Amino acid sequence: SVNYKSSLIEAYFKELKPKYKVTFIKENTPLGTAGVLNKLKKQFDQPVFVSNSDIIVETDFLDIYNYHKKHKNKITVVASAKNYEIPYGVCKIDKNGNLNNITEKPRFNFLVNTGLYIINPEILKSIPKNKKFDMTDLIKKVKLSKKKIGVYPVDEDSWIDIGQWNEYKLAVNKLNNY
């Protein structure tokens, strides 16, 4: 799906002449991270990978697919471990502003959404036509309908969000070392 700088993206693939077929779906108005998927309903009879364009995930896609099928998920979210350390002492206070304690340089561990998913074809019917609709909206809608959503964890080092400048520079360095 293309919108912003679509002609540049299409020209890149035309010049690249890949051995695989690339089809572009143009969005005249931005439809969010899932809205354009409505145009793909009835085109797949097996689960399909959906990815944000600003991520790189280095993992075994067949393993993710098999995980999705084995667990009978309607959507599988690929999530990455992320560890954050606050480089300061964190103050916890009570409702009157009195100090309860200070935790020195606390560490937090999260599983964060990488922007890579597997979606069963019937889920595409849940996406409204020509309306802005994000993947988080789709996940909420599927969850509300009590359908199974799984999470496939990947290592922190196997995912890069190149939509953030410092991460982009890290990705360029990493790719140059291959």
Salt bridges, closest charged atoms under 4 A:
GLU10 OE2 - LYS26 NZ 3.40
GLU58 OE1 - LYS174 NZ 3.70
GLU85 OE1 - ARG107 NE 3.17
GLU122 OE2 - LYS74 NZ 3.07
ASP134 OD2 - LYS132 NZ 3.09
